[in-house]
Amino acid sequence: MKANIHPKTRLVIFEDAQTKKQFLIESSVNTKDTEVYEKDGKTYPVVRLEVTSETHPFYTGEQTFVAQAGQVDKFNKRLEKSKKE
């Protein structure tokens, strides 16, 4: 293998924005934010994610419409308006 061509990795917290569930994973992602990991009390870089296995419908079996509620209402209003014309 060639030396010095792979990115440097470090432990990074990936946090679900909705449930605040934390996953500590080795990653090469760049981030300036840091946070204390709940399980060991040490400080690590953190990346906040909108969807993880904690909130994705495929893994939970439940469908949530947190961010889409307004979009569905707008679509239904446009649909009703187009039917009237």
Secondary structure as UniProt FT lines:
FT   TURN            3..4
FT   STRAND          10..16
FT   TURN            17..19
FT   STRAND          22..27
FT   STRAND          34..36
FT   TURN            38..40
FT   STRAND          43..49
FT   TURN            53..55
FT   HELIX           57..60
FT   TURN            66..68
FT   HELIX           69..84
//
